[in-house]
Amino acid sequence: MIKIALPEDEAVSIKYFTSRIHHTENDPEAPKRQNIYLRALRGEGTQVIEGKFQKNRQWMPRADDPSRSCYILKVEEKMTDTLIVAEMIMDGVLNLADAYVLVSNDSDMKPALDKLHLLNKTVGVLYPNLHANALVNHDLKTSSNFQKPIKQEMCRQAQFPQKVPAESGKFVHRPRLWKQALLPPPP
């Protein structure tokens, strides 16, 4: 994606932040597909940094009748944002690059961008704009030197081929589900 969005720049390092998903009744193969994706990323030289998911049982109002409540199992991603901020600031302090690009539209990343500016770094934001109506988050816009939307066509161009070398030297193959549709159609 970076090579497509910023073709004139050289990426010194690419870091991908995620949390391992768990299977569900609706999609028991999801963890296997994620593992294939992460192996492919590592094979391309991307550093994968993992947070975690946390499950909590919570008493919440019902959607169909807010006057009544029930227990739900709330699943939340934990540590991912913190890891992104920590890595960006540490890389800036270590002077690993002249410019830093965040692929996100999450305002929680604003403190990291502000700290990179204090280190006299150029900061860019690539933000999702798959349906042509999304705007960059105001906080990220004010904390970055440039912003660029990630459009559907860029996502199509950034897809992995059918067979990708993994970090082990073996190949991973694109799951059949990924072949069915690259992106959902616009609303």
Secondary structure per residue as TSV (DSSP state, phi and psi in degrees):
chain	resnum	aa	ss	phi	psi
A	1	M	-	360.0	-42.8
A	2	I	H	-61.6	-43.0
A	3	K	H	-62.4	-33.4
A	4	I	H	-77.8	-43.5
A	5	A	H	-73.5	-35.0
A	6	L	S	-131.0	67.9
A	7	P	T	-64.0	-21.0
A	8	E	T	-89.6	-5.7
A	9	D	S	-104.8	154.0
A	10	E	-	-104.9	125.6
A	11	A	-	-83.1	117.2
A	12	V	S	-76.9	-36.2
A	13	S	-	-154.9	141.9
A	14	I	-	-125.5	129.2
A	15	K	E	-120.9	133.6
A	16	Y	E	-116.3	125.4
A	17	F	E	-108.9	131.0
A	18	T	E	-157.5	177.6
A	19	S	-	-130.2	146.1
A	20	R	-	-69.8	127.4
A	21	I	-	-87.1	161.6
A	22	H	-	-113.9	153.9
A	23	H	-	-68.6	152.6
A	24	T	-	-128.1	167.0
A	25	E	S	-59.3	-38.0
A	26	N	S	-72.2	-27.8
A	27	D	-	-149.3	74.2
A	28	P	T	-67.5	-17.4
A	29	E	T	-89.8	-4.1
A	30	A	H	-55.6	-45.5
A	31	P	H	-62.2	-35.9
A	32	K	H	-65.6	-43.5
A	33	R	H	-64.8	-39.7
A	34	Q	H	-63.2	-41.6
A	35	N	H	-61.6	-40.9
A	36	I	H	-61.0	-45.1
A	37	Y	H	-62.2	-44.9
A	38	L	H	-66.7	-37.4
A	39	R	H	-64.0	-40.1
A	40	A	H	-65.5	-43.3
A	41	L	H	-58.9	-47.2
A	42	R	H	-62.0	-38.0
A	43	G	H	-62.9	-27.9
A	44	E	T	-86.4	-0.6
A	45	G	T	96.0	7.5
A	46	T	-	-81.3	135.1
A	47	Q	E	-84.3	123.6
A	48	V	E	-100.2	125.3
A	49	I	E	-119.6	124.8
A	50	E	E	-109.6	134.1
A	51	G	-	-94.1	-144.5
A	52	K	E	-153.8	163.7
A	53	F	E	-102.5	144.2
A	54	Q	E	-124.4	132.7
A	55	K	E	-104.5	132.0
A	56	N	E	-133.2	137.0
A	57	R	E	-86.5	123.3
A	58	Q	E	-130.8	146.5
A	59	W	E	-89.5	116.9
A	60	M	E	-135.6	153.6
A	61	P	E	-63.9	146.5
A	62	R	-	-76.9	145.6
A	63	A	S	-68.2	-36.0
A	64	D	S	-83.6	-16.9
A	65	D	-	-156.0	87.9
A	66	P	T	-59.9	-14.8
A	67	S	T	-76.4	-13.4
A	68	R	S	-113.2	152.6
A	69	S	E	-126.7	164.0
A	70	C	E	-155.9	166.0
A	71	Y	E	-81.0	140.1
A	72	I	E	-128.3	160.1
A	73	L	E	-101.9	107.7
A	74	K	E	-95.7	123.7
A	75	V	E	-109.2	123.3
A	76	E	E	-128.1	141.6
A	77	E	E	-77.5	133.0
A	78	K	E	-123.9	144.2
A	79	M	S	77.0	-14.3
A	80	T	H	-61.9	-50.4
A	81	D	H	-59.9	-42.6
A	82	T	H	-62.6	-41.3
A	83	L	H	-64.7	-39.7
A	84	I	H	-61.5	-50.1
A	85	V	H	-60.0	-47.6
A	86	A	H	-61.6	-44.5
A	87	E	H	-64.8	-43.0
A	88	M	H	-62.4	-44.8
A	89	I	H	-67.2	-43.6
A	90	M	H	-62.8	-43.0
A	91	D	H	-62.7	-38.1
A	92	G	H	-65.8	-43.6
A	93	V	H	-63.1	-38.5
A	94	L	T	-78.6	-2.5
A	95	N	T	56.9	46.3
A	96	L	-	-78.2	-16.3
A	97	A	-	-157.1	165.4
A	98	D	S	-87.3	-27.2
A	99	A	E	-136.8	150.7
A	100	Y	E	-128.9	135.6
A	101	V	E	-121.8	125.7
A	102	L	E	-101.2	129.0
A	103	V	E	-103.1	94.4
A	104	S	-	-176.8	166.4
A	105	N	-	-133.4	31.0
A	106	D	-	-96.6	119.0
A	107	S	G	-65.1	-15.5
A	108	D	G	-63.1	-15.3
A	109	M	G	-85.0	-8.1
A	110	K	H	-52.6	-45.5
A	111	P	H	-57.7	-38.0
A	112	A	H	-65.7	-42.2
A	113	L	H	-64.6	-41.4
A	114	D	H	-62.2	-41.5
A	115	K	H	-66.3	-37.4
A	116	L	H	-64.4	-35.7
A	117	H	H	-63.3	-37.9
A	118	L	H	-62.6	-25.1
A	119	L	T	-91.3	11.2
A	120	N	T	61.1	38.3
A	121	K	-	-99.4	148.3
A	122	T	E	-80.5	135.6
A	123	V	E	-127.5	130.3
A	124	G	E	-123.3	158.4
A	125	V	E	-129.6	125.1
A	126	L	E	-103.5	123.3
A	127	Y	E	-124.5	146.4
A	128	P	E	-63.1	133.4
A	129	N	-	-147.7	59.9
A	130	L	T	-75.9	-18.9
A	131	H	T	-121.5	20.4
A	132	A	S	64.9	12.3
A	133	N	-	-123.8	-0.7
A	134	A	-	-82.5	145.9
A	135	L	-	-117.7	156.4
A	136	V	-	-67.8	142.5
A	137	N	-	-56.7	136.3
A	138	H	H	-57.1	-44.0
A	139	D	H	-62.4	-40.2
A	140	L	H	-69.8	-36.1
A	141	K	H	-63.2	-43.4
A	142	T	H	-73.9	-15.9
A	143	S	T	-105.6	9.8
A	144	S	-	-130.1	155.7
A	145	N	S	-79.9	-30.7
A	146	F	E	-149.6	156.4
A	147	Q	E	-135.8	145.1
A	148	K	E	-145.4	132.0
A	149	P	E	-75.9	147.3
A	150	I	E	-96.9	112.3
A	151	K	-	-100.0	165.8
A	152	Q	H	-54.1	-43.7
A	153	E	H	-62.6	-36.6
A	154	M	H	-64.1	-39.4
A	155	C	H	-65.2	-40.9
A	156	R	H	-62.0	-42.6
A	157	Q	H	-68.5	-25.3
A	158	A	T	-89.3	1.6
A	159	Q	-	-65.6	145.6
A	160	F	-	-68.0	150.0
A	161	P	-	-68.6	177.8
A	162	Q	S	-62.6	-30.8
A	163	K	E	-131.8	125.6
A	164	V	E	-126.4	133.6
A	165	P	E	-68.5	130.7
A	166	A	-	-90.0	171.5
A	167	E	T	-63.2	-23.4
A	168	S	T	-76.7	-10.8
A	169	G	S	97.5	-18.0
A	170	K	S	-79.1	175.0
A	171	F	E	-108.4	145.9
A	172	V	E	-109.1	147.7
A	173	H	E	-111.5	142.1
A	174	R	-	-59.4	127.4
A	175	P	-	-62.6	150.4
A	176	R	H	-57.4	-38.7
A	177	L	H	-59.7	-34.2
A	178	W	H	-68.8	-24.9
A	179	K	H	-78.0	-25.0
A	180	Q	H	-65.3	-45.1
A	181	A	-	-154.7	126.3
A	182	L	S	-72.6	-41.5
A	183	L	S	-145.3	150.5
A	184	P	-	-68.6	151.1
A	185	P	-	-67.8	154.6
A	186	P	-	-60.7	150.9
A	187	P	-	-67.3	360.0
